Amino acid sequence: MQAGTVNTLSTILAMVTEIMYSGFIHRRLMSKEMTSKEKLLFITSFVWVMHWGVRVAFAAISTFELKFF
């Protein structure tokens, strides 16, 4: 094999190993059940972000419509 191919393969192997290891760490060592407060915070922040996302998208779409149609 050529030197470039070996470097590319070793880089890909290192990346795959890192992804698998970080996934293992997340699943085995850092997983926990969410408390009620965390669930409530997650739901309210999701709704808040969706609300602002819709407002920004509506403003962008209405501006686009006014300029081009």
C-alpha positions as CSV (number, residue, x, y, z in Angstrom):
1,M,0.0,0.0,0.0
2,Q,1.0,3.6,-0.4
3,A,1.8,5.8,2.5
4,G,-1.2,8.0,1.9
5,T,-3.6,5.1,2.0
6,V,-2.2,3.8,5.3
7,N,-2.5,7.3,6.8
8,T,-6.1,7.6,5.6
9,L,-7.0,4.1,6.9
10,S,-5.4,4.7,10.3
11,T,-7.2,8.1,10.5
12,I,-10.6,6.5,9.7
13,L,-9.9,3.6,12.2
14,A,-9.0,6.1,14.9
15,M,-12.2,8.1,14.3
16,V,-14.4,5.0,14.4
17,T,-12.8,3.9,17.6
18,E,-13.3,7.3,19.2
19,I,-17.0,7.4,18.2
20,M,-17.6,3.9,19.5
21,Y,-15.8,4.6,22.8
22,S,-17.6,7.9,23.4
23,G,-20.9,6.1,22.7
24,F,-20.0,3.4,25.2
25,I,-19.1,6.0,27.8
26,H,-22.4,7.9,27.3
27,R,-24.5,4.8,27.5
28,R,-22.8,3.0,30.4
29,L,-21.4,5.6,32.6
30,M,-23.4,8.8,32.1
31,S,-26.9,7.5,31.5
32,K,-29.5,8.3,34.1
33,E,-33.2,8.8,34.4
34,M,-34.5,12.4,34.2
35,T,-36.1,13.8,37.3
36,S,-39.5,15.6,37.0
37,K,-37.8,19.0,37.1
38,E,-35.5,18.1,34.3
39,K,-38.4,16.8,32.2
40,L,-40.4,19.9,32.8
41,L,-37.4,22.1,31.9
42,F,-36.8,20.1,28.7
43,I,-40.4,20.3,27.6
44,T,-40.7,24.1,28.3
45,S,-37.4,24.9,26.6
46,F,-38.5,22.8,23.6
47,V,-41.8,24.7,23.4
48,W,-40.0,28.0,23.8
49,V,-37.5,27.2,21.0
50,M,-40.3,26.0,18.7
51,H,-42.2,29.2,19.3
52,W,-39.3,31.4,18.4
53,G,-38.4,29.2,15.5
54,V,-41.9,29.5,14.0
55,R,-41.8,33.3,14.5
56,V,-38.4,33.6,12.7
57,A,-39.5,31.3,9.9
58,F,-42.8,33.2,9.5
59,A,-40.9,36.5,9.3
60,A,-38.4,35.2,6.8
61,I,-41.1,33.6,4.6
62,S,-43.3,36.7,4.7
63,T,-40.4,38.9,3.8
64,F,-39.4,36.6,0.9
65,E,-43.0,36.7,-0.3
66,L,-43.2,40.5,-0.2
67,K,-40.0,40.9,-2.1
68,F,-40.4,38.4,-4.9
69,F,-44.2,37.8,-5.3
